[in-house]
Amino acid sequence: MFSAWDRREQPPEEGAAAGLQGFGVDKTFLSSLKGILLETELDFLRCLSAIIIFLVVSFAAVTSRDGAAIAAFVFGIILVSVFAYDAFKIYRTELMPRTTEGDQQ
């Protein structure tokens, strides 16, 4: 079997395989228009997935009708509202197309 100790004594690889050794962040891509849009879309999807997960877990917890389960349901609904507000603000500020003076008529 190969282990980290075996790879430590070998010289570093060259070529395409050498680029796969680390996960470096390309800061020029993240500062470009595509990188900003990707980051915004991922943030929006994070909010939507959190809303769905918290709704499912909250409704699953409230079915036991225990005191702690009801508190978990209320806390989950509060978190859903926070994530929904966050998704709304992301959509309004970064994803919604901007209107110009000629488009308002």
C-alpha positions as CSV (number, residue, x, y, z in Angstrom):
1,M,0.0,0.0,0.0
2,F,1.1,3.5,-0.6
3,S,1.2,5.9,2.3
4,A,2.2,9.4,3.0
5,W,5.6,8.2,4.2
6,D,6.3,6.6,0.8
7,R,5.5,9.8,-1.1
8,R,7.6,11.9,1.2
9,E,10.9,10.4,-0.1
10,Q,10.0,10.7,-3.7
11,P,10.8,13.8,-5.7
12,P,7.9,16.1,-6.6
13,E,6.0,15.1,-9.8
14,E,6.0,17.4,-12.8
15,G,3.3,18.0,-15.3
16,A,-0.5,17.8,-14.9
17,A,-0.4,15.6,-11.8
18,A,1.7,18.1,-9.9
19,G,-1.1,20.7,-10.2
20,L,-3.5,18.4,-8.4
21,Q,-1.5,18.2,-5.1
22,G,-3.0,21.3,-3.5
23,F,-6.1,23.3,-3.7
24,G,-4.9,26.8,-4.3
25,V,-7.3,29.7,-4.7
26,D,-7.0,31.7,-7.9
27,K,-7.5,35.3,-6.6
28,T,-7.6,36.7,-10.1
29,F,-10.6,34.5,-11.0
30,L,-12.4,35.3,-7.8
31,S,-12.0,39.0,-8.4
32,S,-13.2,38.7,-12.0
33,L,-16.9,39.1,-13.0
34,K,-17.4,35.3,-13.3
35,G,-15.8,34.7,-9.9
36,I,-18.0,37.3,-8.3
37,L,-21.1,35.8,-9.9
38,L,-20.1,32.3,-8.8
39,E,-19.6,33.4,-5.3
40,T,-23.0,35.2,-5.2
41,E,-24.8,32.2,-6.7
42,L,-23.2,29.8,-4.2
43,D,-24.2,32.1,-1.4
44,F,-27.8,32.2,-2.6
45,L,-27.9,28.4,-3.0
46,R,-26.5,28.1,0.5
47,C,-29.4,30.1,1.8
48,L,-32.0,28.1,-0.1
49,S,-30.6,24.8,0.9
50,A,-30.5,25.9,4.6
51,I,-34.2,27.0,4.4
52,I,-35.2,23.6,3.0
53,I,-33.1,21.6,5.6
54,F,-34.3,23.6,8.6
55,L,-38.0,23.4,7.5
56,V,-37.8,19.6,7.1
57,V,-36.0,19.2,10.4
58,S,-38.3,21.6,12.2
59,F,-41.4,19.8,11.1
60,A,-39.9,16.4,11.8
61,A,-39.0,17.6,15.4
62,V,-42.5,18.9,16.1
63,T,-44.2,15.6,15.4
64,S,-43.1,14.2,18.8
65,R,-44.9,17.0,20.6
66,D,-42.4,17.1,23.4
67,G,-41.5,20.4,25.1
68,A,-38.0,20.4,23.6
69,A,-39.3,19.5,20.2
70,I,-41.6,22.5,20.2
71,A,-38.8,24.7,21.2
72,A,-36.6,23.2,18.3
73,F,-39.5,23.9,15.9
74,V,-39.7,27.6,17.0
75,F,-36.0,28.0,16.8
76,G,-36.0,26.3,13.3
77,I,-38.7,28.7,12.1
78,I,-36.7,31.6,13.3
79,L,-33.7,30.4,11.5
80,V,-35.7,29.8,8.3
81,S,-36.9,33.4,8.4
82,V,-33.3,34.6,8.9
83,F,-32.1,32.6,5.9
84,A,-35.1,33.7,3.8
85,Y,-34.3,37.3,4.6
86,D,-30.6,36.7,3.7
87,A,-31.6,35.1,0.4
88,F,-34.0,38.0,-0.4
89,K,-31.3,40.5,0.3
90,I,-28.8,38.6,-1.9
91,Y,-31.3,38.4,-4.7
92,R,-32.2,42.1,-4.5
93,T,-28.7,43.4,-4.3
94,E,-26.7,41.1,-6.5
95,L,-28.8,38.8,-8.7
96,M,-31.8,40.9,-9.8
97,P,-31.2,42.6,-13.1
98,R,-30.8,46.3,-12.9
99,T,-33.3,48.6,-14.6
100,T,-32.1,51.6,-16.6
101,E,-33.8,54.9,-17.2
102,G,-35.3,53.7,-20.6
103,D,-36.6,50.4,-19.1
104,Q,-38.8,52.1,-16.5
105,Q,-41.6,53.2,-18.9
